[in-house]
């Protein structure tokens, strides 16, 4: 693993995925909280220093270095023969975390709210978005909150009552679990 603070050495690999600004902003926030994380996740570049993997990390570091006088180093590995095919293979093989992965991670850390989420999901077989809405009856829960470990089941008995009533409707309407219907039902239940 090599390191440099001269970020301008690195070049874009023509044909690689576009850089998503929203992802760069998230990485920037993460790196600002823990700059040492860069050391353990180096860029992969070819012998022309074209970025094969890590273009979002590179852009996040550029933003940070533009804002501050201290220059964060970039760690990188050179794979001389890496080409666009390598970038495509790496990018397409990466599997993002699912809601189930996040929930299990927080359950493993002892978070009872995520345990309740798993139990409700298993019992009522509701999709993730609907379940978040049902669990956040009084305090809305966003997908980002869920990923950050901020899920709070503030009124579990009411959530279970709502789920049970939705199941009752299921005997009359087979599409009762679909998001539009389930959310409309929640609104009716609350009003």
Backbone bond lengths (Angstrom), bond angles and torsions (degrees), N, CA, C in turn:
res aa  C-N    CA-C-N  psi(-1)  N-CA   C-N-CA  omega(-1)  CA-C   N-CA-C  phi
1 X - - - 1.448 - - 1.523 108.17 -
2 X 1.319 114.64 127.53 1.462 120.66 178.57 1.524 108.79 -105.17
3 X 1.324 115.18 165.51 1.460 119.33 -179.67 1.529 110.38 -141.95
4 X 1.329 115.09 151.14 1.461 121.49 176.30 1.524 109.32 -157.80
5 X 1.321 115.52 155.82 1.459 120.05 170.67 1.534 110.15 -104.09
6 X 1.336 115.97 -3.42 1.458 120.87 178.53 1.533 109.39 -86.59
7 X 1.298 115.39 85.43 1.463 121.87 -175.47 1.527 111.73 -67.97
8 X 1.310 116.77 -22.56 1.466 120.04 -178.21 1.530 113.06 -70.88
9 X 1.337 117.33 -6.64 1.463 120.55 176.73 1.531 111.73 -66.37
10 X 1.328 115.44 -30.03 1.460 120.20 -171.07 1.524 111.72 -85.33
11 X 1.331 113.77 145.00 1.464 120.48 -176.81 1.529 110.19 -121.65
12 X 1.317 114.40 158.96 1.462 121.35 176.58 1.517 109.25 -79.11
13 X 1.318 115.82 141.62 1.458 121.42 175.45 1.519 107.65 -92.87
14 X 1.322 116.77 113.89 1.457 121.22 -178.36 1.521 109.74 -59.76
15 X 1.336 115.80 129.58 1.456 121.64 179.82 1.520 113.64 98.23
16 X 1.344 117.07 -11.19 1.460 119.91 177.44 1.524 108.76 -70.40
17 X 1.330 115.90 165.36 1.469 119.90 -179.43 1.515 110.90 -58.38
18 X 1.330 115.42 151.96 1.457 120.78 174.08 1.523 109.48 -66.59
19 X 1.314 115.36 149.14 1.462 120.82 176.33 1.524 108.11 -81.63
20 X 1.335 115.99 126.71 1.466 121.19 179.09 1.520 108.80 -92.97
21 X 1.323 115.67 120.41 1.467 120.97 -176.64 1.526 112.13 -60.32
22 X 1.328 117.31 -37.15 1.467 119.85 -179.15 1.528 110.50 -63.98
23 X 1.328 116.94 -38.19 1.466 120.66 178.89 1.539 110.32 -69.61
24 X 1.315 115.98 -38.44 1.472 120.24 177.64 1.524 110.11 -61.67
25 X 1.344 117.27 -42.73 1.473 120.33 179.31 1.528 111.40 -62.34
26 X 1.337 116.83 -42.21 1.469 120.10 178.65 1.521 110.91 -63.51
27 X 1.327 116.32 -43.71 1.459 119.88 178.56 1.525 111.39 -64.47
28 X 1.315 116.11 -37.67 1.465 120.33 178.10 1.522 110.29 -59.34
29 X 1.321 116.75 -46.87 1.467 120.70 178.84 1.526 110.94 -61.73
30 X 1.332 116.24 -42.81 1.455 120.76 -179.97 1.529 110.72 -63.50
31 X 1.321 117.12 -46.45 1.461 121.71 -178.38 1.522 110.74 -65.41
32 X 1.330 117.54 -37.45 1.461 119.87 178.20 1.531 111.04 -63.51
33 X 1.333 116.97 -33.32 1.461 120.25 178.32 1.525 111.31 -75.12
34 X 1.341 116.53 -34.48 1.457 120.80 -176.90 1.529 110.57 -143.53
35 X 1.329 117.38 79.28 1.474 120.12 -178.55 1.528 113.76 -62.32
36 X 1.333 117.67 -22.73 1.468 119.52 -179.75 1.527 111.72 -68.47
37 X 1.323 117.85 -17.10 1.465 120.79 179.71 1.530 111.52 -61.15
38 X 1.321 117.30 -26.79 1.467 120.72 179.26 1.524 111.64 -61.03
39 X 1.304 116.21 -35.74 1.467 121.48 -177.73 1.534 110.97 -61.78
40 X 1.327 115.70 -33.00 1.461 119.62 -174.63 1.522 113.27 -95.67
41 X 1.320 116.16 4.13 1.454 120.71 178.64 1.527 108.56 -141.71
42 X 1.331 116.26 69.92 1.466 119.33 -174.92 1.531 112.60 -71.74
43 X 1.323 114.52 158.41 1.463 120.80 173.32 1.525 108.05 -69.08
44 X 1.316 116.05 154.78 1.455 121.73 170.13 1.521 106.19 -111.85
45 X 1.320 116.68 123.33 1.466 121.30 -178.82 1.525 109.14 -129.36
46 X 1.333 115.40 160.59 1.470 118.87 174.68 1.531 109.19 -94.49
47 X 1.337 116.97 -174.37 1.467 120.38 -176.52 1.525 113.30 -67.90
48 X 1.341 117.77 -13.23 1.469 121.50 174.72 1.522 111.17 -93.52
49 X 1.347 116.59 4.61 1.465 124.97 -177.53 1.530 112.09 63.00
50 X 1.329 115.86 28.67 1.463 121.27 171.30 1.527 107.15 -80.85
51 X 1.327 116.36 134.56 1.463 120.80 -175.58 1.532 109.80 -77.11
52 X 1.323 113.93 117.77 1.458 121.49 177.29 1.530 109.07 -87.55
53 X 1.328 116.23 -46.34 1.458 122.25 179.55 1.524 108.44 -139.72
54 X 1.332 116.50 129.47 1.459 120.65 177.30 1.513 114.69 116.02
55 X 1.322 117.49 15.30 1.466 119.53 -177.32 1.530 112.21 -63.77
56 X 1.331 118.33 -31.11 1.466 120.49 177.39 1.528 110.58 -70.19
57 X 1.340 116.76 -41.17 1.472 119.98 176.79 1.522 110.48 -61.65
58 X 1.319 116.40 -42.48 1.462 120.79 179.53 1.525 110.85 -60.73
59 X 1.320 117.36 -45.83 1.470 120.78 179.65 1.530 111.31 -64.56
60 X 1.331 117.35 -36.68 1.464 120.68 178.08 1.521 110.48 -64.76
61 X 1.316 117.22 -41.97 1.474 120.85 178.65 1.529 110.09 -66.48
62 X 1.328 117.28 -37.98 1.469 120.14 176.36 1.526 110.62 -57.94
63 X 1.341 116.34 -45.38 1.472 120.13 179.24 1.529 110.96 -61.06
64 X 1.319 115.95 -44.94 1.470 120.30 -179.74 1.525 109.96 -62.92
65 X 1.321 117.33 -46.72 1.466 120.98 -178.01 1.525 112.19 -66.39
66 X 1.336 117.30 -29.31 1.466 120.52 176.11 1.528 111.34 -69.53
67 X 1.350 116.40 -29.91 1.465 121.01 -177.91 1.526 114.11 -83.05
68 X 1.324 116.36 -29.08 1.463 120.13 -172.19 1.522 110.99 -122.01
69 X 1.312 115.79 158.03 1.463 120.23 179.08 1.527 111.55 -78.66
70 X 1.326 117.66 -27.37 1.454 121.09 177.18 1.522 107.96 -77.78
71 X 1.310 116.69 129.29 1.450 121.45 -178.14 1.523 110.62 -97.97
72 X 1.328 116.02 120.33 1.461 119.89 176.43 1.524 109.10 -72.72
73 X 1.315 116.89 141.13 1.470 119.00 176.45 1.525 110.66 -80.33
74 X 1.308 114.75 156.17 1.454 122.50 172.70 1.522 107.07 -109.75
75 X 1.308 115.06 132.72 1.454 121.08 175.94 1.523 106.90 -101.98
76 X 1.327 115.88 140.23 1.459 118.21 -176.67 1.521 111.49 -152.22
77 X 1.314 114.12 157.24 1.457 122.60 176.62 1.522 106.74 -122.06
78 X 1.324 115.70 134.37 1.459 120.21 178.43 1.530 108.78 -97.44
79 X 1.329 114.61 122.52 1.470 121.60 171.77 1.519 104.52 -115.14
80 X 1.329 116.74 96.90 1.465 121.08 -169.26 1.526 115.20 -51.02
81 X 1.321 118.18 -40.10 1.461 120.23 -173.83 1.527 113.85 -93.14
82 X 1.319 118.24 9.48 1.465 120.93 -178.99 1.526 110.72 -66.31
83 X 1.327 114.08 136.83 1.466 121.03 -178.71 1.522 109.19 -131.86
84 X 1.318 115.77 -173.40 1.459 121.10 178.19 1.526 110.98 -57.45
85 X 1.334 117.47 -37.57 1.467 120.62 178.57 1.535 110.60 -57.43
86 X 1.307 116.54 -37.55 1.466 121.07 178.86 1.523 110.06 -64.81
87 X 1.335 116.12 -45.10 1.471 120.72 179.22 1.520 110.68 -61.26
88 X 1.326 117.12 -44.35 1.461 121.41 -179.30 1.531 109.58 -63.34
89 X 1.318 117.09 -43.94 1.470 120.67 -179.33 1.527 111.41 -62.44
90 X 1.324 116.75 -43.90 1.472 120.82 179.68 1.526 110.14 -64.82
91 X 1.335 116.52 -48.54 1.467 120.46 -177.08 1.526 112.23 -65.23
92 X 1.306 117.23 -39.34 1.461 119.21 -176.43 1.526 112.51 -78.84
93 X 1.323 117.27 -17.78 1.466 119.08 179.82 1.526 112.45 -90.06
94 X 1.314 117.31 -13.37 1.465 120.35 179.46 1.523 109.43 -71.00
95 X 1.325 116.36 127.32 1.461 120.62 -179.23 1.526 108.37 -107.46
96 X 1.317 117.26 118.20 1.465 118.99 179.04 1.529 111.62 -70.32
97 X 1.313 115.91 156.59 1.459 120.71 177.49 1.523 109.93 -68.81
98 X 1.313 115.34 139.23 1.457 122.00 176.25 1.528 108.64 -95.10
99 X 1.340 118.00 166.59 1.463 119.18 174.13 1.530 112.51 -54.77
100 X 1.325 116.61 -36.19 1.461 120.85 178.30 1.531 110.61 -62.26
101 X 1.339 117.20 -40.90 1.465 121.00 178.26 1.531 111.22 -63.00
102 X 1.340 115.91 -45.66 1.474 119.42 178.67 1.522 110.59 -61.87
103 X 1.331 116.48 -46.23 1.461 120.40 -178.04 1.523 110.66 -59.92
104 X 1.334 117.14 -46.73 1.464 119.79 -178.78 1.525 111.36 -63.94
105 X 1.310 116.82 -37.64 1.463 120.25 178.07 1.524 111.03 -60.28
106 X 1.335 116.70 -44.76 1.466 119.76 -179.28 1.534 111.76 -73.49
107 X 1.324 117.53 -31.78 1.469 119.93 174.41 1.530 108.73 -63.54
108 X 1.326 116.64 -44.39 1.467 121.30 178.89 1.526 112.00 -60.25
109 X 1.340 116.16 -25.90 1.467 120.79 178.34 1.527 112.04 -89.70
110 X 1.340 116.37 1.90 1.455 120.51 175.59 1.519 115.89 91.76
111 X 1.322 117.81 15.39 1.461 120.64 -179.00 1.530 109.92 -82.68
112 X 1.325 116.53 110.21 1.470 121.80 -175.27 1.535 112.86 -68.18
113 X 1.318 117.90 -27.26 1.467 120.40 179.93 1.535 110.55 -64.55
114 X 1.327 115.99 -37.96 1.460 120.03 178.97 1.526 111.23 -74.61
115 X 1.319 116.42 -29.46 1.460 119.96 172.97 1.533 109.22 -63.19
116 X 1.325 116.20 -44.94 1.465 120.31 177.92 1.528 110.77 -62.37
117 X 1.323 116.45 -39.67 1.469 120.80 176.50 1.529 109.74 -56.52
118 X 1.342 116.31 -48.59 1.464 120.31 -179.19 1.532 111.70 -62.09
119 X 1.316 115.57 -41.43 1.472 119.37 -179.58 1.524 111.29 -65.91
120 X 1.328 116.71 -42.54 1.466 120.45 177.84 1.531 110.62 -63.56
121 X 1.314 116.14 -42.39 1.469 120.69 -179.83 1.528 110.23 -62.03
122 X 1.320 116.04 -43.11 1.463 121.21 179.95 1.538 111.00 -67.09
123 X 1.317 116.53 -42.28 1.466 121.01 -175.86 1.517 112.60 -73.44
124 X 1.344 116.59 -46.11 1.469 120.07 -171.57 1.526 114.23 -102.05
125 X 1.329 116.41 -11.78 1.471 121.89 177.42 1.534 113.02 54.76
126 X 1.327 115.14 42.24 1.461 120.53 176.99 1.521 109.16 -91.17
127 X 1.326 116.09 151.35 1.465 117.39 177.94 1.529 110.10 -72.58
128 X 1.291 115.06 165.29 1.463 122.50 -173.56 1.528 112.71 -56.27
129 X 1.334 117.45 -49.83 1.468 120.80 -177.31 1.525 112.00 -61.01
130 X 1.320 115.89 -43.64 1.470 119.96 179.67 1.515 109.97 -64.16
131 X 1.319 116.67 -44.32 1.462 120.31 -178.61 1.530 111.92 -62.91
132 X 1.330 116.77 -38.86 1.476 119.16 175.83 1.520 110.96 -61.13
133 X 1.319 116.47 -42.61 1.465 120.73 179.01 1.533 111.04 -64.86
134 X 1.304 116.39 -40.07 1.465 120.59 -179.60 1.523 111.29 -69.61
135 X 1.332 116.85 -38.01 1.468 119.49 -179.86 1.520 111.59 -74.91
136 X 1.317 117.10 -28.99 1.455 121.25 -179.61 1.513 111.78 -96.69
137 X 1.308 116.77 47.81 1.467 121.22 -177.78 1.521 111.83 -54.14
138 X 1.315 116.90 -49.07 1.467 121.11 -176.40 1.520 112.69 -101.71
139 X 1.318 115.77 -21.03 1.464 121.15 179.69 1.522 107.79 -129.22
140 X 1.329 118.37 103.28 1.471 120.07 -177.87 1.530 111.72 -56.45
141 X 1.323 115.26 140.23 1.460 122.43 179.77 1.523 108.01 -116.64
142 X 1.316 116.56 121.77 1.459 120.39 177.97 1.527 109.44 -90.69
143 X 1.312 115.42 165.28 1.469 120.18 176.34 1.521 109.58 -60.18
144 X 1.324 117.21 -39.72 1.472 120.98 179.19 1.525 110.80 -63.45
145 X 1.344 116.88 -42.69 1.472 120.20 176.15 1.524 110.19 -57.98
146 X 1.324 115.50 -44.33 1.459 120.81 -179.20 1.528 110.43 -59.24
147 X 1.323 116.32 -46.23 1.472 120.95 -179.12 1.525 112.13 -66.19
148 X 1.320 116.81 -30.52 1.462 121.26 -178.62 1.528 113.06 -84.54
149 X 1.325 117.71 -0.87 1.460 120.49 178.66 1.511 113.81 85.83
150 X 1.336 117.08 21.26 1.462 121.46 -174.64 1.529 113.89 -101.93
151 X 1.320 117.08 12.51 1.457 120.21 177.80 1.527 109.76 -63.46
152 X 1.336 115.44 131.54 1.468 121.07 177.22 1.522 107.76 -131.38
153 X 1.321 115.63 122.20 1.461 120.97 174.50 1.520 106.23 -89.87
154 X 1.335 116.11 87.06 1.468 120.23 -170.21 1.524 113.78 -77.15
155 X 1.332 118.01 -19.98 1.458 120.34 179.21 1.525 108.15 -148.74
156 X 1.310 115.47 74.92 1.458 121.83 -173.58 1.526 112.95 -62.69
157 X 1.311 117.70 -36.29 1.471 119.05 -179.32 1.531 110.66 -66.10
158 X 1.326 117.50 -39.49 1.468 120.27 177.21 1.529 110.42 -68.28
159 X 1.329 116.75 -38.96 1.468 120.27 177.61 1.525 110.31 -60.58
160 X 1.329 116.85 -44.61 1.467 120.46 179.57 1.532 110.53 -66.00
161 X 1.314 117.07 -38.78 1.469 120.15 177.87 1.533 110.24 -62.21
162 X 1.319 116.40 -44.50 1.462 121.49 177.45 1.526 110.33 -60.20
163 X 1.324 117.53 -45.45 1.464 121.45 179.57 1.529 110.96 -62.51
164 X 1.325 116.92 -42.49 1.471 120.43 179.39 1.527 111.44 -63.82
165 X 1.314 116.07 -40.86 1.463 119.40 178.90 1.537 110.58 -66.37
166 X 1.336 116.17 -37.35 1.460 119.72 176.53 1.532 109.79 -62.61
167 X 1.329 117.40 -41.12 1.466 120.73 177.88 1.528 111.36 -62.17
168 X 1.326 116.66 -36.97 1.466 120.21 178.02 1.527 110.73 -60.67
169 X 1.332 116.10 -40.60 1.461 120.66 178.80 1.526 110.17 -64.63
170 X 1.327 115.74 -27.37 1.465 120.91 -179.02 1.512 114.51 -58.40
171 X 1.303 117.25 -25.70 1.470 118.40 178.37 1.532 111.78 -73.01
172 X 1.332 116.93 -13.99 1.472 120.63 -179.92 1.531 112.69 -110.43
173 X 1.333 115.44 -21.53 1.464 119.31 -175.79 1.522 108.32 -139.35
174 X 1.320 116.75 111.33 1.467 121.52 -172.76 1.537 113.85 -68.37
175 X 1.319 117.96 -20.23 1.467 121.61 -178.11 1.536 111.78 -94.72
176 X 1.316 116.98 22.90 1.470 121.06 -173.33 1.527 113.80 -63.03
177 X 1.308 118.91 -23.17 1.480 120.96 -179.37 1.532 113.06 -85.81
178 X 1.311 117.55 -11.26 1.464 119.57 -178.56 1.524 109.84 -63.71
179 X 1.302 115.94 142.37 1.462 122.94 -173.46 1.526 113.54 -51.36
180 X 1.344 120.23 -52.16 1.473 118.90 -177.18 1.529 112.78 -58.44
181 X 1.335 115.11 -43.79 1.466 117.75 -178.65 1.527 110.73 -69.12
182 X 1.322 116.80 -46.28 1.468 120.71 -177.21 1.525 111.53 -61.14
183 X 1.337 117.66 -37.68 1.467 119.92 179.40 1.529 111.34 -74.44
184 X 1.325 117.02 -35.43 1.469 119.65 175.34 1.540 109.50 -65.22
185 X 1.318 115.24 -39.66 1.468 120.08 178.09 1.540 110.48 -62.29
186 X 1.328 116.23 -40.92 1.479 120.23 177.80 1.523 110.44 -59.71
187 X 1.333 115.50 -43.59 1.446 120.04 179.93 1.535 111.05 -62.18
188 X 1.308 116.31 -43.58 1.465 120.12 177.13 1.543 111.19 -62.70
189 X 1.292 115.14 -43.48 1.475 121.25 179.82 1.534 110.77 -58.41
190 X 1.311 116.29 -44.43 1.471 120.15 -177.38 1.514 112.81 -73.82
191 X 1.336 117.13 -23.83 1.462 120.00 -178.33 1.514 112.28 -105.02
